Every structure is written in structure tokens, then in C-alpha cells.
Amino acid sequence: MAATKGRIDLSPKNWPAGECARFMTAQGVDRTTAGSAKGRKGAVTVAYGAFAARAGLEALKQGGNAIDAAMTTALAQVALTMGAPISYFGIMSLVYYDAKTGKTHTMNAEWNTVAGETEPLTIPGAIDFSSTEALQGKGEPSGRTALVGGFMKGVEAAHKRFGKLPFASLFDPAIHIAEEGMPVSEMLDGIFKFRDRDIRRLPETKATLVKPDGSAYKTGDIFKQPKLAATLRAVAAEGAGYMYGGAWGEKLVAAVRADGGKMTIDDLKNYEVIWADPLVAELRRGYSLQTNPAPNFGGFSIIEAQNLADAAGLCGGEHWTKSAEQLKKALEITQLFGISMFPKEAQAAIYPGIDFSEASRVSKGHAAALWEQIEGGKTFTKWKRTTPMHSDDVVAVDAEGNMAAITHSINCVNWGKTGIFVDGISIGDPASFQQAAIAQVKPGARLPAPTETGILFKDGVPVLAFASMGAGLHQRTFQGLLNVTCFNMDVEEAINTPDFFMPSTDPKSGETTLVVPEGRFDHKLLDDTGYAWCEMPLSEARLGGEGKWVAISRSPKTGELHAASHNRNNSDAVAF
């Protein structure tokens, strides 16, 4: 769809009186229940960033469609988080339903490996969840840990193919945030503290993230990003080429190579997003799913897990929040997400005779055979026993029924240990813990991605768009989809129902412990699983293995939209 001629200003300066301040204040408020909103003209929901959701809604109000809203929101989210958990040089996956044609499209703008990196197993670094220090990263900082991210290429490609508003308009809210500044919330304060030593290593990063007097930013301070504002203005005017081979790209390559990296300008110039038809699977009760195909392995994992749920009898039985036996089944199924990262030989050794090819994993026969082995004792996880024998999301839907669901991430822990910044844009260190995965693909090729984003259909009609993120994204997606398709919950109920996180694993013993949010599960039920368990305080959930799942449903009969955000953090859902 061709972009509208003329200038449409989405800047928060032009929002109705008080709304800019109200939504900026909401940035500092952590939820305990999902944000919820209903409307018929448009809706946006996010896992983080109430202000960003309102920015996306403005795109809809000004005549934009779901793509315009989703991309405006995502651009604003990065500025609101200082590029810590998400980045303009990060990654993005998109699932888009085009109401006019009735077709679903997927876009992969995930990591490319560096063409000159021929010894990826020697890339320094490692992380694990055993301690704060381990989560900050191990080993010496190195430019070799940088990969080629497709976020901005993805924004441009999605807008060029489906957008309605002028491209430059999508940047207005993000530029406003960068120029005018934002209050440092408690969450941002925690990020500054977490990375204080690392962000002082390089002069440009220190100048960007540390006060001129050398003191750290803290809660209540106003944080401005003037270099970022200038960069975003350049991209808005010149397009993504400014980053992928242009002036910014030259600076990026110089910074990475100065830190020992092997990236070249050709790595940037050769980057292209991947458009593909969706991976389609029939689920249950008339529901079907359309999601990202390979090289995203998250799509196969969603479908495999949903089919395993049927094979295990999770649908039709008690909910796992009421039954220890059902909870154990759900835990075992979701742990299989990790098998996607194992070589074929290892998969065959764990589950002899089971075909883990992409075509097989989406079949119900595969799930039945796999569950039979799991029931027979071939568990993927070494659970620690108490009895003998234990990135951001955006979804936007417009009045015509177009649905856009995206997940984007920096794919490392808050800026990464290297702490490289180039003209206001953060460069993460995602290769510091993915050496084995990088070694399995050709240098310069696309790295498989775990993102789980999709459109849910009922009797052939799109009824819900969703996106997920976080370490426990697979667990959260699994629970959200089952809550809707098996237990008849609406999106708000599906999110507010108690959820379990990605379990924690002791790096020394390999034993795994069930993790749940504090105060949400009956302790006797947890004891009855026979697994060791722990409760995670909500203040620690973000880095403690939680998953975020956000969704917007659309009634085929009335056109009513129901948006629900994450039930923690500063998320929100807006509609009109």
C-alpha cells in the first residue's frame, strides 16, 4: 500500500491535553493485573511501555493501519528503554494478517552472523542465571560478540509493503522521547546499577549513559538522548540505508572492529529481511494457528507443544493451576523447547526413533509418539526432586481487521557486557552465549530464532493476534494459547491466570527447579508435583525466567477488539 502524501505528525506534543504526561507517568508503574482495553476502531497492546502503546494508538487515530501502529510503538519502545533490552540494531519477527486479501505474511528480520567470523566457538563470553555476576556475562568484552541485527531493516520493509502513513511519521514519538527526555523509573534505575561498570568502559557509551559529572543516573532524573534523536531523524529522512551501509554503518563497523570484531560494511549492505508464507497448523475445536516458519524454530515449537498438550490430555482435564499431575505434564511439554537447539544426533539419542524434522514436528502423529516416550520415563529435563527419584512485544489491530504481531529484542542482557554505543544506538553482545548455534550455520547466514508470534484463527476466521518474549516466552505462549483454545478464556483472563516461568537450572548439577510468581500458586499443589520449586518475587521476575504474552482478540460478529497487556511491569493496552 502506498504511503499517504504529506506530513502527519504523531508527536506527543500534539496529543490531547494531559495524555503525554499521563502515559509517561504510567512508565513508572508496575502492574499486578493485565492492562485491558476494548474498542472497534483500533487497539494496541505491549509487554512494556504504556507510553509506546499510546504512540501506536495515535498512528491509528491519524489514519494509519496496524503496521503503522506496530512500528510506531516498537520505535518508541526502544527509546523508552534506552536501548537496553531492545535495540534499533536488534532483531524483529512479524506476523501480519492482511484483511483485504485474507492472507497472512511473515517477516524475519533476525540476526545474521558475521561473514568473516569463521571460528565462532572461540567467541568469548557466557551467561547463566546462577548469580547476578553470571547474568552480567563472563569473559572479556569483545566486538566479536556483535551480530548483524535487522530491526530497522524490518521496520522499513514492513512499512514499504503494508504501511499507510509517511515513513518519517513513525519516528515522531521516539524522537520526542529522545529529545525531550524521560524520567528515570525504578526499573531504568535498576538497569543503570546492573551495568554501571560495563557502561563506563568505552568513552561514547559513558558519555551516553553516565552523567557529565561521572555520577550515575537514578530514579527521578531526566534522561535525554540527543545523539539518538539525530540518528533517528537521519533514518526517517534517508531510510534504513543510513544504518545498513551509510554513515552510521561506517561508524558501527569501526567501533566493532576497534573492539576486536570482524564485521565489515558488506555484512550490513548484504542484510535482507526474509518474507515467507506462514507455518499453518490445525489445533483443536476449530482453532488453527499461523506463525513464523523456518528459520524461526519458535513456530515449530509452538505447534509441537500444542499437539503434545492434546496427546497428554491437558485439554478436557483440570487446569494445571488446580492439578499437580496436569502441571507436571505442562512443565515437561514446555521444557522440550530446548531440544530445538540440540544437534540431530543428540535428539535421536534422547528420543530414539522420533523424527524431529520440521515437517514431522508439526504433525499430531509426532506428538503422540513423543508423548508415549515421555510417559514411559524418557524425560528431557533432570528435575530436582523433593520426593525420591526435580525482548518487547507489540500487537496492533485496526478497524479493517488487519493484524500485526511483532517481537523485537536486543537478545542479550541489558546492553550486553561490551556496552558498545554508536550515535545513540546500543549494540548488544548476542554472540557471547550463542557460539554453538552460530557454528551450525554458514558465516554470514541467518541465525535460527526462538520467537513465538502468530495469528489464531477459529473456523478459518482470524480471531486473535499474539506475541511473546522473555526467557520464558515458550512457557507463556503455551499457557496463553491453551487458556484460550481449551479453557474458553478471553485474552485478559488468559493472561491473568497464574503462570509458571522457565525453570531454573543449576549449572553445576544440571538439576532443574520449578519457578512460579510469588503468591499465585497453592503451595500444596506445588509440593504434590514432587519437584523442587521456588517462588519468584515480582520485582525479580523480569530477569528471573518469566515470559510475556500479549494479545488482541477480534470478534468476527461485532468487530469488537479486546486488547490485553502483560500483567506485570509497565505494560498497557489501549483502544478506541
C-alpha positions in Angstrom: 0.0 0.0 0.0 1.5 3.3 -1.0 2.2 5.8 1.8 0.0 8.9 2.1 1.4 12.1 0.8 2.0 15.0 3.1 3.3 15.2 6.7 1.3 13.6 9.5 2.8 14.5 12.9 2.4 11.8 15.6 4.5 13.7 18.2 3.2 13.5 21.8 3.2 17.3 21.8 0.0 17.1 19.7 -1.8 14.6 21.8 -4.9 15.7 23.8 -4.0 17.8 26.9 -2.6 15.7 29.7 -2.2 12.5 27.8 1.6 12.8 27.2 2.2 13.3 30.9 -0.3 10.6 32.0 1.2 7.9 29.8 4.8 9.0 30.7 3.8 8.6 34.4 2.5 5.2 33.6 6.0 4.2 32.6 7.0 4.1 36.3 4.0 2.0 37.4 4.3 -1.8 37.6 1.1 -3.7 37.0 -0.2 -6.7 39.0 -3.0 -7.5 36.5 -3.1 -7.2 32.7 -3.9 -3.9 31.1 -7.2 -4.2 29.2 -9.0 -2.1 26.6 -11.9 -2.5 24.2 -12.9 -0.7 21.0 -13.8 -1.1 17.4 -11.6 1.3 15.5 -8.2 0.1 16.7 -6.1 -1.3 19.6 -2.5 -1.7 20.6 -1.0 -3.8 23.4 2.5 -4.1 24.7 4.6 -6.1 27.2 6.5 -3.0 28.2 5.9 0.7 27.7 2.5 2.3 28.2 3.7 5.4 26.5 4.7 3.4 23.4 1.3 1.8 23.3 -0.3 5.3 23.3 2.1 6.3 20.5 0.9 3.4 18.4 -2.7 4.3 19.0 -2.0 7.8 17.8 -0.9 6.3 14.5 -4.3 4.5 14.2 -6.2 7.7 15.1 -4.3 9.6 12.4 -5.4 7.2 9.7 -2.7 4.6 9.9 -3.2 0.9 9.9 -2.0 -2.0 12.1 1.6 -2.0 10.6 1.9 1.8 11.1 0.8 1.4 14.7 3.0 -1.6 15.5 6.1 0.0 14.0 5.5 3.4 15.7 5.1 1.5 19.0 8.2 -0.5 18.6 10.3 2.5 17.7 9.1 4.3 20.8 9.7 1.3 23.0 13.5 1.3 22.2 13.8 5.0 23.1 11.9 4.4 26.3 14.2 1.6 27.4 17.5 3.4 26.5 18.2 0.5 24.1 18.9 -1.8 26.9 16.5 -4.8 26.4 15.7 -3.9 22.8 17.7 -2.0 20.2 17.4 -0.2 16.8 20.1 -2.7 15.8 18.4 -5.6 17.4 16.0 -8.2 15.8 12.4 -8.5 14.9 9.9 -11.1 13.8 6.5 -10.2 12.3 3.3 -12.0 11.6 0.8 -9.8 9.6 -2.8 -10.6 8.6 -3.9 -8.5 5.6 -7.7 -8.2 5.9 -8.1 -7.1 2.2 -6.6 -10.3 0.8 -7.3 -12.6 3.7 -3.6 -13.7 3.6 -1.1 -13.9 6.4 2.5 -12.8 5.8 5.6 -13.4 8.0 8.8 -11.4 8.1 12.1 -12.5 9.6 14.5 -9.6 10.5 16.5 -11.7 12.9 20.3 -12.0 13.3 22.8 -12.5 10.5 26.1 -14.0 11.6 29.3 -12.1 10.5 30.7 -13.4 7.3 34.3 -13.1 8.5 33.7 -15.0 11.7 35.0 -18.4 10.8 35.8 -19.7 14.4 32.6 -18.9 16.3 33.3 -21.4 19.0 36.2 -19.2 20.1 34.0 -16.1 20.6 34.5 -15.1 24.2 31.6 -14.9 26.7 28.9 -16.9 28.5 25.9 -16.1 30.7 23.7 -18.1 33.1 21.1 -17.5 35.7 23.1 -18.7 38.7 24.1 -15.3 40.0 24.0 -11.6 39.2 27.6 -11.7 38.1 26.9 -14.7 35.8 23.9 -12.9 34.3 26.1 -9.9 33.6 28.3 -12.0 31.5 31.6 -13.9 31.7 34.8 -13.4 29.8 36.4 -10.3 28.3 34.3 -7.9 26.3 34.8 -8.3 22.6 33.4 -6.8 19.3 33.2 -10.4 18.1 30.1 -10.8 20.2 28.1 -8.4 17.9 25.8 -9.8 15.2 24.0 -8.1 12.3 20.6 -7.1 13.5 17.6 -6.5 11.2 15.3 -4.4 13.3 15.5 -1.1 11.3 15.5 -3.0 8.0 12.4 -4.8 9.3 10.6 -1.5 10.2 11.3 -0.2 6.7 10.4 -3.4 4.8 7.1 -3.8 6.7 6.1 -0.2 6.2 7.1 -0.3 2.5 4.9 -3.3 1.9 1.9 -2.6 4.0 2.2 0.9 5.7 -0.2 3.8 5.1 1.3 6.8 6.9 4.5 8.5 5.7 7.6 6.6 6.9 9.0 9.6 8.7 5.9 10.0 10.8 6.5 6.7 12.5 9.6 8.1 14.2 7.9 11.2 15.7 7.2 9.7 19.2 10.6 8.1 19.5 12.4 11.4 18.5 10.2 13.3 21.0 11.3 10.9 23.8 14.9 11.2 22.9 14.9 15.0 22.6 12.6 16.0 25.5 13.8 13.3 27.8 12.0 11.0 30.2 12.1 10.4 33.9 14.3 7.6 35.1 11.9 5.0 36.6 12.9 2.5 39.2 13.2 -0.2 36.5 15.6 2.0 34.5 17.5 2.9 37.7 18.0 -0.8 38.2 19.4 -1.3 34.7 21.9 1.5 35.3 23.0 -0.1 38.5 23.2 -3.6 36.9 25.5 -2.4 34.2 27.3 0.5 35.9 30.8 -0.9 35.4 30.3 -2.0 31.9 28.8 1.2 30.6 31.9 3.1 31.7 34.3 1.0 29.6 34.0 2.9 26.3 34.0 6.7 26.0 31.0 7.0 23.8 28.9 4.7 25.9 30.0 6.6 29.1 29.0 9.9 27.5 25.6 8.5 26.6 24.7 6.7 29.8 26.6 8.4 32.6 26.1 12.0 33.8 28.8 14.6 32.8 30.0 14.7 36.4 30.6 11.0 36.4 27.7 10.1 38.7 25.0 7.5 37.7 21.5 8.3 36.6 19.0 7.5 39.3 15.2 7.4 39.9 13.6 10.8 39.1 16.4 12.1 36.9 15.5 13.2 33.4 17.4 11.2 30.8 17.8 12.7 27.3 19.3 11.0 24.2 20.3 13.9 21.8 22.6 11.7 19.6 19.8 9.1 19.2 17.4 11.9 18.2 19.8 13.0 15.5 20.3 9.4 14.3 16.5 8.7 14.1 16.0 11.9 12.2 18.6 10.7 9.7 16.9 7.3 9.3 13.5 8.9 9.0 14.8 11.1 6.2 17.2 8.7 4.4 15.8 5.3 5.2 17.4 2.2 6.7 20.3 2.5 4.3 21.7 5.2 6.6 22.4 2.4 9.0 23.0 -0.5 6.6 26.0 0.8 4.7 25.6 4.5 5.2 27.3 7.0 7.5 26.1 5.3 10.7 27.0 1.9 9.4 30.6 3.0 8.8 30.8 4.2 12.4 29.4 0.9 13.6 31.9 -1.2 11.7 34.8 1.0 13.0 33.5 0.6 16.7 33.1 -3.2 16.4 36.4 -3.7 14.8 38.2 -1.5 17.2 37.0 -3.9 19.9 38.3 -6.9 18.1 35.2 -7.7 15.9 35.2 -9.0 12.3 32.2 -7.2 11.0 32.5 -5.3 7.7 30.4 -2.9 5.8 29.4 -5.7 3.4 27.8 -7.5 6.3 25.4 -4.5 6.6 24.9 -3.9 2.9 24.1 -7.6 2.3 21.4 -7.8 5.0 17.9 -8.5 3.7 14.7 -9.4 5.6 13.0 -12.7 4.7 9.3 -12.7 3.7 7.6 -16.0 3.8 4.2 -17.7 3.9 3.2 -18.7 7.4 3.5 -22.1 9.0 -0.1 -23.3 9.4 -1.4 -25.9 11.9 -4.8 -27.1 12.9 -5.1 -27.1 16.7 -8.5 -28.1 18.3 -12.2 -27.1 18.5 -12.0 -25.3 15.1 -8.9 -23.3 16.1 -5.8 -23.1 13.8 -2.6 -21.2 14.1 -0.5 -19.3 11.6 3.0 -18.4 12.7 6.6 -17.9 11.6 8.3 -20.7 9.6 12.0 -21.6 9.5 14.5 -20.2 10.1 12.4 -19.3 13.2 12.2 -22.5 15.2 9.8 -20.9 17.6 6.9 -21.6 15.2 7.6 -25.4 15.2 8.0 -25.4 18.9 4.6 -23.7 19.5 2.8 -26.3 17.3 4.7 -29.2 18.7 3.8 -28.1 22.3 0.1 -27.6 21.4 -0.1 -31.1 19.9 1.6 -32.6 22.9 -0.9 -30.9 25.1 -3.6 -32.8 23.3 -1.7 -36.1 23.4 -1.2 -35.6 27.1 -4.8 -34.9 27.9 -4.2 -31.3 29.1 -7.3 -30.2 27.2 -10.5 -31.5 28.7 -8.9 -32.1 32.1 -8.4 -29.9 35.1 -6.4 -26.7 34.6 -2.8 -27.1 35.7 -3.3 -24.4 38.4 -5.7 -26.9 40.1 -3.9 -30.2 39.4 -0.4 -31.2 40.3 -0.5 -34.0 37.7 -1.5 -31.7 34.9 1.1 -29.1 36.0 3.8 -31.8 35.7 2.6 -32.6 32.2 2.6 -28.9 31.2 6.1 -28.5 32.6 7.5 -31.5 30.8 6.0 -30.4 27.5 7.3 -26.8 27.7 10.8 -28.0 28.6 11.0 -29.6 25.1 11.5 -26.2 23.7 15.2 -26.6 24.3 15.5 -29.7 22.1 15.4 -27.4 19.1 18.9 -26.2 19.9 20.4 -29.8 20.0 22.1 -31.4 17.0 20.1 -34.2 15.3 22.3 -36.9 16.7 21.6 -35.7 20.3 17.9 -35.5 19.6 17.9 -39.1 18.4 19.9 -40.3 21.4 17.4 -38.7 23.8 14.2 -39.9 22.0 15.2 -42.9 19.8 13.0 -43.3 16.7 11.4 -39.9 16.9 11.7 -37.7 13.8 12.5 -34.1 14.8 12.4 -32.8 11.2 10.5 -29.6 10.7 7.7 -31.4 8.7 7.3 -34.0 11.4 7.3 -31.7 14.4 4.0 -30.0 13.3 2.2 -33.3 13.0 -0.1 -34.9 15.6 1.4 -38.3 15.0 4.8 -36.9 16.0 3.3 -35.6 19.3 1.6 -38.9 20.1 4.8 -40.9 19.6 6.9 -38.4 21.5 4.4 -38.2 24.5 4.4 -42.0 24.6 8.1 -42.0 25.2 7.8 -39.2 27.8 5.2 -41.1 29.7 7.5 -44.1 29.6 10.1 -42.1 31.5 12.2 -40.5 28.8 12.2 -37.0 30.2 14.1 -34.2 28.6 14.7 -32.4 32.0 16.6 -33.5 35.1 14.1 -32.3 37.6 15.4 -31.7 41.1 13.1 -33.9 43.3 11.6 -33.4 46.7 10.3 -37.0 46.6 12.6 -40.0 45.9 14.0 -40.4 42.4 13.2 -32.3 40.2 12.8 -8.9 24.1 9.4 -6.4 23.7 6.1 -7.4 22.2 3.6 -5.3 20.2 0.3 -6.3 18.8 -1.9 -3.9 16.9 -5.3 -4.4 15.1 -7.1 -1.8 13.1 -10.8 -1.2 12.2 -10.4 -3.1 8.9 -9.2 -6.2 10.8 -5.6 -6.0 9.8 -3.5 -7.7 12.5 0.2 -7.1 13.2 2.1 -9.0 15.9 5.8 -8.4 16.4 8.5 -9.4 18.8 11.8 -7.5 18.9 14.8 -7.8 21.1 18.5 -6.9 21.7 18.8 -10.6 22.5 21.2 -10.1 25.4 21.0 -8.8 29.0 20.6 -5.1 29.2 23.0 -3.6 26.6 25.3 -6.6 26.9 28.7 -6.7 28.6 30.5 -5.0 25.7 28.4 -1.8 26.1 29.1 -0.5 22.6 27.0 2.5 21.5 27.1 4.2 18.1 25.4 7.6 17.8 22.8 6.8 20.5 22.1 3.2 19.3 23.1 0.2 21.5 25.0 -2.7 20.0 24.4 -5.9 22.1 26.6 -9.0 22.5 24.2 -11.8 21.4 27.1 -13.9 20.1 28.5 -14.2 23.6 26.2 -17.0 24.5 25.2 -18.4 21.1 28.6 -19.7 19.9 27.3 -23.3 19.3 24.2 -22.0 17.3 26.4 -19.7 15.2 28.7 -22.6 14.4 25.9 -24.6 12.9 25.1 -22.0 10.2 27.3 -20.7 7.3 29.2 -17.5 8.1 27.0 -14.5 7.1 23.8 -16.6 7.2 20.6 -16.1 9.2 20.7 -17.4 12.8 17.6 -19.5 13.7 15.3 -17.7 16.1 13.1 -18.8 19.0 10.5 -16.1 18.7 6.8 -17.2 19.0 4.4 -14.8 17.3 1.2 -15.6 15.5 -2.4 -15.2 14.4 -5.0 -17.6 15.9 -8.0 -18.5 13.6 -11.4 -20.0 14.5 -13.2 -21.8 11.7 -11.0 -20.1 9.2 -11.5 -16.5 10.6 -8.7 -14.6 12.4 -9.8 -14.0 16.0 -6.6 -13.2 17.9 -3.1 -11.9 17.3 -0.4 -12.5 19.9 3.3 -12.0 20.6 5.6 -13.3 23.3 9.1 -12.5 24.7 11.3 -13.1 27.7 13.3 -16.1 28.8 10.1 -18.0 29.5 8.4 -17.0 26.2 7.7 -20.6 25.3 6.1 -21.4 28.6 4.0 -18.3 28.5 2.8 -18.8 24.9 1.9 -22.4 25.6 -0.2 -21.4 28.6 -1.9 -18.4 26.9 -3.0 -20.4 23.8 -4.3 -23.3 25.9 -6.2 -20.9 28.2 -8.0 -19.5 25.1 -8.5 -22.6 23.0 -9.1 -25.3 25.7 -10.5 -23.3 28.6 -12.5 -20.7 26.8 -10.8 -17.7 28.5 -10.8 -14.2 26.9 -7.4 -12.6 26.4 -7.5 -10.8 29.8 -8.4 -13.9 31.7 -5.8 -15.9 29.8 -3.0 -13.5 30.9 -4.2 -13.0 34.5 -4.4 -16.8 35.2 -1.4 -17.9 37.3 1.5 -18.8 35.0 4.7 -20.8 35.6 8.1 -19.4 34.4 11.0 -21.0 32.7 12.5 -23.3 35.3 15.9 -22.5 36.8 18.8 -25.0 36.2 21.8 -25.4 38.4 24.8 -25.0 36.1 26.9 -27.5 38.2 24.4 -30.3 38.8 22.1 -29.8 35.9 19.1 -30.2 38.2 16.1 -28.1 37.3 13.7 -26.3 39.7 10.1 -25.2 39.0 9.7 -21.4 39.2 6.4 -19.6 39.8 5.5 -16.0 40.6 5.1 -15.2 44.3 1.7 -15.8 45.8 -0.1 -17.2 42.7 0.0 -21.0 43.2 -1.3 -23.1 46.1 1.8 -24.5 47.9 0.3 -27.9 48.4 -0.3 -28.3 44.7 3.4 -27.4 44.1 4.5 -29.9 46.7 2.4 -32.6 45.2 4.3 -32.4 41.9 7.3 -33.9 43.7 9.5 -31.3 42.1 11.6 -28.7 43.9 10.0 -25.3 43.5 10.6 -21.7 44.3 8.6 -18.5 44.2 9.9 -15.5 42.3 9.2 -12.1 43.7 7.6 -9.9 41.0 10.4 -7.4 41.4 12.9 -10.0 40.1 10.6 -11.7 37.5 11.9 -9.8 34.5 15.4 -11.4 34.8 14.1 -14.5 36.6 12.7 -16.5 33.7 9.2 -15.0 33.2 7.6 -14.9 29.8 5.4 -12.2 28.4 2.4 -12.9 26.2 0.2 -10.1 24.9 -2.8 -10.4 22.6 -5.7 -8.7 20.9 -8.9 -10.6 20.1 -11.4 -9.5 17.4 -15.0 -10.7 17.4 -15.9 -11.9 13.9 -19.5 -10.9 14.5 -19.3 -7.4 16.0 -15.7 -6.4 15.2 -15.1 -5.6 18.9 -11.4 -5.6 19.8 -10.2 -6.7 23.2 -6.6 -5.9 24.0 -4.7 -7.3 27.0 -1.2 -6.5 28.0 1.3 -8.3 30.2 0.1 -8.5 33.9 3.4 -7.2 35.2 5.8 -4.4 34.5 4.8 -1.1 32.9 2.7 -2.7 30.2 -0.6 -1.4 28.8 -3.4 -1.9 26.4 -5.2 0.9 24.6 -8.1 1.1 22.2 -10.7 3.4 20.7 
